Amino acid sequence: MQIWVGLGNPGAQYAMHRHNVGFMAVDTIAQAHGFDPPKKAFSGWAQQGRIGSERILLLKPATFMNDSGRAVGEAMRFFKKDLGDVTVFHDELDLAPFKVKVKVGGGTAGHNGLRSVEAHIGNAFRRVRIGIGHPGHKDKVTKHVLGNYAKAETDRLSDLLAAIAAEASWLAHADGPRFMNEVALRVAEPG
């Protein structure tokens, strides 16, 4: 069993925030791969399913971003998993919009969700960083992160989420580089 966590804030008013792209990613994966309906568990919503031969628990913490790590820790303890079994999908300011990078470990770059996860379980977990771009000045960061995707961005966002879900089997089988490459090929702009 692998534990894949989407970071975001619960509630309809946050649904289209850039900060919620982690929730969007796991929702799209669940839909594309026919996961069980979500159930309340581990201080969040959990869905079980398979991607290829791998059993996956998708988890969306219901604790708000600043306390996301509690849900991750609960799920890890329940399934007796270690950091190598955890993948966290999250928004990334320092990555161009609609780009995806996978890495293990690293800092939190001021991301409160990552900071909480690190505080609860350590930092050597795999991260799927989903680029939202930087607004250019630090005074604009909060409004940007907590702002909705613009109407003009929704097609590209849908394409990106669909690509993440379609190529998730590479992640499930621990091939982050192939996952990044295949997602990039799917979302490459013509020209």
C-alpha positions, 0 to 999 in steps of 0.5 A, spaced: 500 500 500 502 506 498 499 513 501 498 518 496 496 525 499 493 531 496 494 538 499 489 543 499 483 546 504 477 543 505 470 547 503 467 549 496 470 556 497 477 553 496 476 548 491 479 552 485 484 555 489 491 554 486 493 552 493 488 546 492 491 543 486 494 537 490 486 535 492 485 536 484 490 531 482 488 526 487 481 527 485 482 526 478 487 520 479 481 517 483 476 518 477 481 516 472 482 509 475 476 507 478 477 508 486 472 506 491 468 512 493 471 517 499 470 515 506 472 519 512 478 516 515 485 519 518 482 526 519 480 526 512 477 523 506 480 516 504 479 512 497 482 506 496 484 503 489 489 500 484 494 503 479 496 497 475 498 492 480 499 497 486 494 498 492 494 506 493 490 510 498 489 517 496 488 521 502 485 529 502 486 531 509 480 535 512 484 539 517 486 545 513 493 546 510 496 548 516 495 541 519 495 536 513 501 532 517 496 529 522 492 526 517 498 523 513 501 521 520 495 517 522 494 513 515 502 511 516 501 509 523 495 505 521 498 501 515 505 501 518 508 504 512 514 508 512 516 515 508 518 511 502 511 509 501 508 516 501 507 521 495 505 528 496 501 532 491 502 540 492 502 546 489 509 549 487 510 557 487 518 556 484 515 552 478 512 555 472 505 554 471 503 547 469 510 544 470 510 538 474 517 535 478 518 529 482 523 529 488 524 526 494 526 530 500 528 537 500 525 544 504 518 546 505 519 553 501 514 556 506 509 551 504 505 550 510 502 544 508 509 541 507 511 544 513 506 540 517 507 534 513 515 534 515 513 536 522 509 529 523 513 524 519 520 527 517 522 530 510 524 524 506 517 523 502 516 523 495 513 530 492 509 531 486 510 539 485 505 542 481 507 549 478 503 555 479 508 560 478 510 566 482 506 572 481 513 576 481 513 580 488 513 576 495 507 581 497 502 578 492 504 571 493 498 570 498 493 573 494 496 568 488 496 562 492 489 563 495 486 565 488 482 561 483 485 559 477 483 564 471 478 562 466 483 562 461 487 557 465 482 552 466 483 548 459 491 547 461 489 545 468 484 540 466 489 537 461 495 537 466 490 534 471 488 528 466 496 527 464 498 526 471 492 521 472 494 518 465 501 517 467 500 515 474 502 508 473 509 510 472 509 514 479 506 507 482 512 503 480 517 508 482 519 511 476 519 519 477 523 521 471 519 517 466 512 520 469 515 527 469 517 526 461 510 523 459 506 528 463 510 533 459 509 530 453 502 530 454 501 537 456 506 540 451 504 546 447 504 545 440 509 550 436 
